[in-house]
Amino acid sequence: MISNVKKYLDFRLLGLSGSIFMILSQFLPWFSDLTLLNIYIITTSLAIEDSFLYLFPLISGSICFIGTFIIVYKQEYRINSVIINFVGLGFFLIFLLELIPRELIYLPTIGVGFYFSILGLLLVFFDILHILLTNKNQEEGNIPLKEKRT
């Protein structure tokens, strides 16, 4: 069954779609029907040091997109891709750990942007797991045969 899934689905697309979901979440409603871009513009006029936090999904999605594009471009850069994706996920986790306590009263009115970002986070995480757990020979289809002993 898993081999049938591998025929139709390229698992490298998990990271690309996850990073695209994280980037799209920046422009979708999060709290009170405001996008993070709108919240960034509003908070820039009040407290510029706090406003850059609202750009983190865009930044982390872009970093993860670059990391995933590297492995799609060249398979030899698998570990570099994982490191770049971990940096992007680190930025996003900093964002979530700073945002959720600050916006706790708005959690009942969460919009679709929050769910897109969590879905993107999970897809990028599963892409990292897939990269680390698959053997390079299995990925390319060059599985060596066992030698016959005589």
KETOR-390786 format. One record per atom (N, C-alpha, C): residue number from 1; atom name; x, y, z. Coordinates in Angstrom, 2 decimals. Each point is the difference from the previous one (the first is absolute). Example, Ala and Ser with C-alpha at 12.3 -4.5 7.8 and 13.67 -1.06 7.14 Angstrom:
<nodes>
NODE_pos_site_u_v_w
NODE_1_N_13.19_-5.69_7.80
NODE_1_CA_-0.89_1.19_0.00
NODE_1_C_0.90_1.20_0.00
NODE_2_N_-0.35_1.05_-0.72
NODE_2_CA_0.82_1.19_0.06
NODE_2_C_-0.77_1.09_0.73
</nodes>
This chain:
<nodes>
NODE_pos_site_u_v_w
NODE_1_N_0.82_-1.19_0.00
NODE_1_CA_-0.82_1.19_0.00
NODE_1_C_0.87_1.26_0.00
NODE_2_N_1.08_-0.03_0.77
NODE_2_CA_0.88_1.18_0.05
NODE_2_C_0.68_0.22_-1.34
NODE_3_N_0.33_-1.08_-0.70
NODE_3_CA_0.62_0.17_-1.31
NODE_3_C_-0.97_0.64_-0.99
NODE_4_N_-1.31_-0.29_0.14
NODE_4_CA_-0.99_0.64_-0.87
NODE_4_C_-0.08_1.49_0.28
NODE_5_N_0.11_0.37_1.26
NODE_5_CA_-0.03_1.42_0.35
NODE_5_C_1.23_0.71_-0.55
NODE_6_N_1.15_-0.67_0.07
NODE_6_CA_1.24_0.62_-0.49
NODE_6_C_-0.01_0.20_-1.51
NODE_7_N_-0.79_-0.80_-0.74
NODE_7_CA_-0.10_0.18_-1.44
NODE_7_C_-0.66_1.33_-0.34
NODE_8_N_-1.01_0.37_0.77
NODE_8_CA_-0.81_1.16_-0.33
NODE_8_C_0.34_1.26_0.78
NODE_9_N_0.76_-0.14_1.05
NODE_9_CA_0.28_1.15_0.86
NODE_9_C_1.50_0.11_0.22
NODE_10_N_0.54_1.12_-0.31
NODE_10_CA_1.40_0.26_0.27
NODE_10_C_0.08_0.66_1.38
NODE_11_N_0.62_-0.68_0.94
NODE_11_CA_0.02_0.49_1.37
NODE_11_C_0.79_1.28_0.17
NODE_12_N_0.79_0.37_-1.00
NODE_12_CA_0.71_1.28_0.09
NODE_12_C_-0.97_1.18_-0.09
NODE_13_N_-1.21_-0.26_-0.50
NODE_13_CA_-0.99_1.07_-0.09
NODE_13_C_-0.60_0.35_1.35
NODE_14_N_0.22_-0.84_1.02
NODE_14_CA_-0.50_0.33_1.34
NODE_14_C_0.61_1.31_0.50
NODE_15_N_1.30_0.12_-0.14
NODE_15_CA_0.68_1.21_0.47
NODE_15_C_-0.39_1.23_-0.80
NODE_16_N_-0.12_-0.17_-1.32
NODE_16_CA_-0.39_1.14_-0.83
NODE_16_C_-1.42_0.46_0.33
NODE_17_N_-0.91_-0.95_0.11
NODE_17_CA_-1.38_0.40_0.32
NODE_17_C_-0.10_0.54_1.42
NODE_18_N_0.76_-0.55_0.94
NODE_18_CA_0.00_0.52_1.37
NODE_18_C_0.50_1.42_0.08
NODE_19_N_1.09_0.28_-0.71
NODE_19_CA_0.53_1.37_0.03
NODE_19_C_-0.94_0.97_-0.71
NODE_20_N_-0.67_-0.45_-1.04
NODE_20_CA_-0.98_0.87_-0.68
NODE_20_C_-1.18_0.27_0.92
NODE_21_N_-0.44_-1.01_0.75
NODE_21_CA_-1.08_0.24_0.98
NODE_21_C_0.43_1.01_1.05
NODE_22_N_1.25_-0.08_0.45
NODE_22_CA_0.47_0.96_1.01
NODE_22_C_0.05_1.41_-0.58
NODE_23_N_0.41_0.13_-1.24
NODE_23_CA_0.04_1.33_-0.64
NODE_23_C_-1.42_0.53_-0.21
NODE_24_N_-0.91_-0.86_-0.47
NODE_24_CA_-1.38_0.43_-0.22
NODE_24_C_-0.70_0.41_1.29
NODE_25_N_0.38_-0.63_1.11
NODE_25_CA_-0.64_0.33_1.27
NODE_25_C_0.23_1.45_0.40
NODE_26_N_1.06_0.60_-0.51
NODE_26_CA_0.29_1.40_0.29
NODE_26_C_-1.11_0.91_-0.53
NODE_27_N_-0.63_-0.40_-1.09
NODE_27_CA_-0.96_0.86_-0.69
NODE_27_C_-1.45_-0.42_0.24
NODE_28_N_-0.21_-0.97_0.86
NODE_28_CA_-1.36_-0.44_0.34
NODE_28_C_-0.36_0.47_1.40
NODE_29_N_-1.30_0.11_0.31
NODE_29_CA_-0.42_0.50_1.33
NODE_29_C_0.46_-0.91_1.13
NODE_30_N_0.52_0.64_1.05
NODE_30_CA_0.44_-0.72_1.20
NODE_30_C_-0.95_0.29_1.15
NODE_31_N_0.05_1.21_0.52
NODE_31_CA_-0.81_0.39_1.15
NODE_31_C_-0.89_1.17_-0.41
NODE_32_N_-1.25_-0.06_0.37
NODE_32_CA_-0.96_1.09_-0.25
NODE_32_C_-0.04_0.39_-1.47
NODE_33_N_0.11_-0.96_-0.87
NODE_33_CA_-0.02_0.22_-1.45
NODE_33_C_1.10_0.93_-0.49
NODE_34_N_1.10_0.06_0.71
NODE_34_CA_1.16_0.77_-0.43
NODE_34_C_1.10_-0.96_-0.43
NODE_35_N_0.66_0.34_-1.10
NODE_35_CA_1.15_-0.80_-0.41
NODE_35_C_1.21_0.44_0.82
NODE_36_N_1.03_-0.85_-0.02
NODE_36_CA_1.22_0.38_0.73
NODE_36_C_0.66_1.21_-0.63
NODE_37_N_-0.17_0.17_-1.29
NODE_37_CA_0.54_1.18_-0.66
NODE_37_C_-0.70_1.27_0.50
NODE_38_N_-1.31_-0.07_0.17
NODE_38_CA_-0.74_1.15_0.55
NODE_38_C_0.41_0.27_1.44
NODE_39_N_0.15_-1.06_0.79
NODE_39_CA_0.44_0.18_1.39
NODE_39_C_1.40_0.59_0.05
NODE_40_N_0.87_-0.41_-0.92
NODE_40_CA_1.35_0.57_-0.08
NODE_40_C_-0.06_1.49_-0.30
NODE_41_N_-0.83_0.39_-0.95
NODE_41_CA_-0.11_1.42_-0.35
NODE_41_C_-0.55_0.80_1.17
NODE_42_N_-0.98_-0.54_0.71
NODE_42_CA_-0.58_0.70_1.15
NODE_42_C_1.03_0.14_1.12
NODE_43_N_0.71_-1.08_0.31
NODE_43_CA_0.95_0.06_1.12
NODE_43_C_1.28_0.75_-0.35
NODE_44_N_0.29_0.20_-1.27
NODE_44_CA_1.18_0.77_-0.37
NODE_44_C_-0.13_1.44_0.48
NODE_45_N_-1.20_0.53_-0.03
NODE_45_CA_-0.19_1.38_0.44
NODE_45_C_0.06_0.13_1.53
NODE_46_N_-0.23_-1.10_0.72
NODE_46_CA_0.00_0.04_1.46
NODE_46_C_1.33_-0.43_0.61
NODE_47_N_0.40_-1.20_-0.31
NODE_47_CA_1.23_-0.55_0.58
NODE_47_C_0.73_-0.78_-1.09
NODE_48_N_1.00_0.65_-0.59
NODE_48_CA_0.67_-0.60_-1.15
NODE_48_C_0.78_-1.25_0.39
NODE_49_N_0.48_-0.08_1.23
NODE_49_CA_0.78_-1.19_0.40
NODE_49_C_-0.89_-1.24_0.14
NODE_50_N_-1.27_0.18_0.28
NODE_50_CA_-0.93_-1.13_0.09
NODE_50_C_-0.63_-0.36_-1.34
NODE_51_N_0.06_0.90_-0.94
NODE_51_CA_-0.71_-0.23_-1.26
NODE_51_C_0.68_-1.05_-0.87
NODE_52_N_1.32_-0.14_0.08
NODE_52_CA_0.69_-0.95_-0.87
NODE_52_C_-0.35_-1.45_0.31
NODE_53_N_-0.53_-0.25_1.17
NODE_53_CA_-0.43_-1.34_0.36
NODE_53_C_-1.08_-0.50_-0.95
NODE_54_N_-0.83_0.89_-0.49
NODE_54_CA_-1.11_-0.39_-0.87
NODE_54_C_0.45_-0.33_-1.42
NODE_55_N_1.26_0.21_-0.33
NODE_55_CA_0.53_-0.38_-1.30
NODE_55_C_0.67_-1.37_0.03
NODE_56_N_0.10_-0.62_1.16
NODE_56_CA_0.73_-1.26_0.13
NODE_56_C_-0.58_-1.14_-0.84
NODE_57_N_-1.32_-0.16_-0.14
NODE_57_CA_-0.46_-1.07_-0.89
NODE_57_C_0.45_0.18_-1.45
NODE_58_N_0.04_1.23_-0.47
NODE_58_CA_0.49_0.26_-1.35
NODE_58_C_1.49_-0.32_-0.10
NODE_59_N_0.76_0.41_1.00
NODE_59_CA_1.44_-0.25_0.01
NODE_59_C_0.29_-1.49_0.12
NODE_60_N_-0.65_-0.66_0.93
NODE_60_CA_0.28_-1.42_0.20
NODE_60_C_-0.49_-0.84_-1.18
NODE_61_N_-1.12_0.37_-0.59
NODE_61_CA_-0.46_-0.69_-1.20
NODE_61_C_0.96_0.16_-1.16
NODE_62_N_0.57_1.19_-0.14
NODE_62_CA_0.98_0.23_-1.07
NODE_62_C_1.28_-0.79_0.25
NODE_63_N_0.45_-0.06_1.25
NODE_63_CA_1.20_-0.78_0.32
NODE_63_C_-0.24_-1.48_-0.28
NODE_64_N_-1.15_-0.52_0.41
NODE_64_CA_-0.32_-1.41_-0.25
NODE_64_C_-0.17_-0.28_-1.49
NODE_65_N_-0.52_0.96_-0.75
NODE_65_CA_-0.12_-0.17_-1.44
NODE_65_C_1.37_-0.12_-0.64
NODE_66_N_0.93_0.83_0.41
NODE_66_CA_1.36_-0.06_-0.52
NODE_66_C_0.65_-1.34_0.37
NODE_67_N_-0.19_-0.42_1.25
NODE_67_CA_0.56_-1.27_0.44
NODE_67_C_-0.56_-1.19_-0.76
NODE_68_N_-1.28_0.02_-0.28
NODE_68_CA_-0.61_-1.10_-0.74
NODE_68_C_0.36_0.06_-1.48
NODE_69_N_0.11_1.20_-0.54
NODE_69_CA_0.37_0.13_-1.40
NODE_69_C_1.41_-0.52_-0.24
NODE_70_N_0.87_0.13_1.00
NODE_70_CA_1.36_-0.50_-0.14
NODE_70_C_0.01_-1.50_-0.22
NODE_71_N_-0.80_-0.74_0.75
NODE_71_CA_-0.02_-1.45_-0.15
NODE_71_C_-0.70_-0.43_-1.28
NODE_72_N_-0.97_0.78_-0.46
NODE_72_CA_-0.63_-0.30_-1.28
NODE_72_C_0.99_0.22_-1.13
NODE_73_N_0.83_1.02_0.15
NODE_73_CA_1.00_0.34_-1.03
NODE_73_C_1.11_-1.04_-0.05
NODE_74_N_0.56_-0.36_1.17
NODE_74_CA_1.12_-0.94_0.03
NODE_74_C_-0.08_-0.86_1.25
NODE_75_N_-0.03_-1.31_-0.18
NODE_75_CA_-0.18_-0.94_1.11
NODE_75_C_1.19_-0.04_0.95
NODE_76_N_1.18_0.41_-0.44
NODE_76_CA_1.18_-0.07_0.86
NODE_76_C_-0.07_0.98_1.18
NODE_77_N_-0.87_0.96_-0.08
NODE_77_CA_-0.10_1.02_1.05
NODE_77_C_-1.08_-0.33_1.01
NODE_78_N_-0.21_-1.28_0.29
NODE_78_CA_-1.06_-0.44_0.91
NODE_78_C_0.18_0.58_1.40
NODE_79_N_1.19_-0.12_0.55
NODE_79_CA_0.24_0.48_1.37
NODE_79_C_-0.09_1.52_0.06
NODE_80_N_0.51_0.68_-1.02
NODE_80_CA_-0.12_1.46_-0.04
NODE_80_C_-1.47_0.42_-0.02
NODE_81_N_-0.81_-0.73_-0.74
NODE_81_CA_-1.43_0.30_-0.05
NODE_81_C_-0.65_-0.18_1.36
NODE_82_N_0.36_-1.06_0.70
NODE_82_CA_-0.57_-0.24_1.33
NODE_82_C_0.39_1.12_0.96
NODE_83_N_1.25_0.44_-0.06
NODE_83_CA_0.46_1.08_0.89
NODE_83_C_-0.75_1.29_-0.29
NODE_84_N_-0.14_0.33_-1.28
NODE_84_CA_-0.73_1.22_-0.37
NODE_84_C_-1.46_-0.08_0.43
NODE_85_N_-0.62_-1.17_-0.18
NODE_85_CA_-1.39_-0.16_0.43
NODE_85_C_-0.14_0.10_1.51
NODE_86_N_0.97_-0.52_0.76
NODE_86_CA_-0.05_0.15_1.45
NODE_86_C_0.11_1.47_0.42
NODE_87_N_0.80_0.77_-0.71
NODE_87_CA_0.11_1.43_0.30
NODE_87_C_-1.34_0.69_-0.25
NODE_88_N_-0.64_-0.33_-1.13
NODE_88_CA_-1.31_0.57_-0.30
NODE_88_C_-1.05_-0.39_1.01
NODE_89_N_0.00_-1.27_0.41
NODE_89_CA_-0.97_-0.43_1.02
NODE_89_C_0.31_0.64_1.35
NODE_90_N_1.27_0.25_0.27
NODE_90_CA_0.35_0.69_1.24
NODE_90_C_-0.58_1.40_0.06
NODE_91_N_0.11_0.73_-1.11
NODE_91_CA_-0.62_1.32_-0.07
NODE_91_C_-1.50_-0.08_0.23
NODE_92_N_-0.63_-0.99_-0.59
NODE_92_CA_-1.44_-0.12_0.14
NODE_92_C_-0.40_-0.38_1.42
NODE_93_N_0.77_-0.86_0.64
NODE_93_CA_-0.31_-0.36_1.39
NODE_93_C_0.20_1.18_0.94
NODE_94_N_1.01_0.82_-0.25
NODE_94_CA_0.17_1.23_0.79
NODE_94_C_-1.23_0.88_-0.16
NODE_95_N_-0.49_0.11_-1.24
NODE_95_CA_-1.20_0.78_-0.26
NODE_95_C_-1.18_-0.53_0.79
NODE_96_N_-0.22_-1.32_-0.04
NODE_96_CA_-1.14_-0.58_0.71
NODE_96_C_0.13_0.16_1.51
NODE_97_N_1.20_-0.20_0.52
NODE_97_CA_0.19_0.11_1.45
NODE_97_C_-0.13_1.43_0.49
NODE_98_N_0.26_0.96_-0.84
NODE_98_CA_-0.19_1.41_0.36
NODE_98_C_-1.44_0.45_-0.24
NODE_99_N_-0.63_-0.52_-1.04
NODE_99_CA_-1.31_0.49_-0.40
NODE_99_C_-1.13_-0.56_0.86
NODE_100_N_0.03_-1.29_0.28
NODE_100_CA_-1.14_-0.62_0.69
NODE_100_C_-0.21_0.58_1.39
NODE_101_N_1.01_0.19_0.84
NODE_101_CA_-0.29_0.64_1.30
NODE_101_C_-0.48_1.45_-0.14
NODE_102_N_0.50_0.69_-1.01
NODE_102_CA_-0.37_1.40_-0.18
NODE_102_C_-1.43_0.15_-0.52
NODE_103_N_-0.42_-0.90_-0.86
NODE_103_CA_-1.32_0.09_-0.63
NODE_103_C_-0.96_-1.05_0.54
NODE_104_N_0.17_-0.38_1.24
NODE_104_CA_-0.79_-1.08_0.59
NODE_104_C_-1.49_0.30_0.01
NODE_105_N_-0.37_1.25_0.18
NODE_105_CA_-1.42_0.34_0.06
NODE_105_C_-0.68_-0.12_-1.37
NODE_106_N_0.81_0.00_-1.08
NODE_106_CA_-0.58_-0.09_-1.34
NODE_106_C_-0.04_-1.43_-0.53
NODE_107_N_0.46_-0.97_0.78
NODE_107_CA_0.04_-1.38_-0.49
NODE_107_C_-1.35_-0.57_-0.41
NODE_108_N_-1.11_0.37_0.64
NODE_108_CA_-1.29_-0.53_-0.49
NODE_108_C_-0.38_0.50_-1.40
NODE_109_N_0.59_1.09_-0.45
NODE_109_CA_-0.34_0.55_-1.31
NODE_109_C_1.12_-0.23_-1.02
NODE_110_N_0.68_-1.11_0.11
NODE_110_CA_1.11_-0.28_-0.92
NODE_110_C_-0.54_-0.18_-1.41
NODE_111_N_0.71_0.60_-0.95
NODE_111_CA_-0.40_-0.11_-1.39
NODE_111_C_0.74_-1.10_-0.73
NODE_112_N_-0.21_-0.07_-1.28
NODE_112_CA_0.56_-1.07_-0.82
NODE_112_C_1.52_0.13_-0.15
NODE_113_N_0.53_1.17_0.17
NODE_113_CA_1.45_0.19_-0.12
NODE_113_C_0.78_-0.79_1.04
NODE_114_N_-0.53_-0.07_1.20
NODE_114_CA_0.65_-0.78_1.06
NODE_114_C_0.06_-1.48_-0.39
NODE_115_N_-1.09_-0.52_-0.53
NODE_115_CA_-0.05_-1.40_-0.37
NODE_115_C_0.91_-0.29_-1.20
NODE_116_N_0.09_0.92_-0.93
NODE_116_CA_0.93_-0.16_-1.12
NODE_116_C_1.44_-0.06_0.50
NODE_117_N_0.32_0.85_0.97
NODE_117_CA_1.37_0.01_0.50
NODE_117_C_0.34_-1.28_0.76
NODE_118_N_-0.93_-0.52_0.78
NODE_118_CA_0.24_-1.25_0.72
NODE_118_C_0.12_-1.16_-0.98
NODE_119_N_-0.84_-0.01_-1.04
NODE_119_CA_0.11_-1.03_-1.03
NODE_119_C_1.35_0.08_-0.71
NODE_120_N_0.45_1.20_-0.30
NODE_120_CA_1.32_0.18_-0.61
NODE_120_C_1.11_-0.47_0.90
NODE_121_N_-0.10_0.31_1.28
NODE_121_CA_0.99_-0.45_0.98
NODE_121_C_0.09_-1.52_0.02
NODE_122_N_-1.15_-0.66_0.03
NODE_122_CA_-0.02_-1.47_0.04
NODE_122_C_0.54_-0.61_-1.29
NODE_123_N_-0.34_0.59_-1.15
NODE_123_CA_0.50_-0.54_-1.26
NODE_123_C_1.51_0.14_-0.12
NODE_124_N_0.54_1.13_0.42
NODE_124_CA_1.45_0.18_-0.04
NODE_124_C_0.67_-0.96_0.98
NODE_125_N_-0.59_-0.19_1.16
NODE_125_CA_0.55_-0.94_0.98
NODE_125_C_0.01_-1.43_-0.56
NODE_126_N_-1.09_-0.42_-0.64
NODE_126_CA_-0.04_-1.33_-0.59
NODE_126_C_0.98_-0.12_-1.16
NODE_127_N_0.23_1.09_-0.72
NODE_127_CA_1.01_-0.02_-1.06
NODE_127_C_1.40_-0.21_0.59
NODE_128_N_0.28_0.65_1.11
NODE_128_CA_1.29_-0.19_0.66
NODE_128_C_0.16_-1.45_0.44
NODE_129_N_-1.05_-0.56_0.59
NODE_129_CA_0.05_-1.40_0.40
NODE_129_C_0.21_-0.92_-1.20
NODE_130_N_-0.67_0.29_-1.08
NODE_130_CA_0.15_-0.82_-1.20
NODE_130_C_1.43_0.07_-0.53
NODE_131_N_0.57_1.18_-0.01
NODE_131_CA_1.38_0.16_-0.49
NODE_131_C_0.97_-0.77_0.88
NODE_132_N_-0.19_0.09_1.30
NODE_132_CA_0.94_-0.65_0.92
NODE_132_C_-0.18_-1.52_0.04
NODE_133_N_-1.20_-0.50_-0.23
NODE_133_CA_-0.25_-1.43_0.14
NODE_133_C_0.20_-0.79_-1.28
NODE_134_N_-0.01_0.66_-1.14
NODE_134_CA_0.20_-0.74_-1.25
NODE_134_C_1.47_-0.09_-0.33
NODE_135_N_0.35_-1.11_-0.56
NODE_135_CA_1.37_-0.22_-0.45
NODE_135_C_0.18_0.68_-1.35
NODE_136_N_1.17_0.50_-0.27
NODE_136_CA_0.25_0.69_-1.25
NODE_136_C_-0.20_-0.93_-1.19
NODE_137_N_0.39_-1.25_0.11
NODE_137_CA_-0.17_-0.95_-1.09
NODE_137_C_-1.48_-0.31_-0.24
NODE_138_N_-0.79_-0.07_1.06
NODE_138_CA_-1.43_-0.25_-0.16
NODE_138_C_-0.68_1.17_-0.70
NODE_139_N_0.44_1.20_0.31
NODE_139_CA_-0.60_1.19_-0.59
NODE_139_C_0.23_0.04_-1.51
NODE_140_N_1.20_-0.40_-0.43
NODE_140_CA_0.32_0.05_-1.41
NODE_140_C_-0.43_-1.25_-0.74
NODE_141_N_-0.42_-1.03_0.71
NODE_141_CA_-0.42_-1.24_-0.64
NODE_141_C_1.14_-0.95_-0.28
NODE_142_N_1.18_0.26_0.52
NODE_142_CA_1.17_-0.85_-0.21
NODE_142_C_0.24_-0.91_1.19
NODE_143_N_-0.93_-0.83_0.30
NODE_143_CA_0.15_-0.89_1.15
NODE_143_C_0.94_-1.13_-0.40
NODE_144_N_1.15_-0.11_0.67
NODE_144_CA_0.95_-1.05_-0.39
NODE_144_C_-0.54_-1.38_0.38
NODE_145_N_0.25_-0.94_-0.90
NODE_145_CA_-0.42_-1.38_0.24
NODE_145_C_1.03_-0.70_0.87
NODE_146_N_-0.44_-0.97_0.76
NODE_146_CA_0.92_-0.77_0.81
NODE_146_C_0.85_-0.89_-0.90
NODE_147_N_1.23_-0.09_0.34
NODE_147_CA_0.90_-0.85_-0.79
NODE_147_C_-0.24_-1.46_0.35
NODE_148_N_0.08_-0.83_-1.02
NODE_148_CA_-0.16_-1.44_0.22
NODE_148_C_1.31_-0.57_0.52
NODE_149_N_-0.12_-0.82_1.00
NODE_149_CA_1.19_-0.67_0.52
NODE_149_C_0.04_-1.41_-0.54
NODE_150_N_1.15_-0.40_-0.44
NODE_150_CA_0.12_-1.35_-0.55
NODE_150_C_0.78_-0.92_0.89
</nodes>
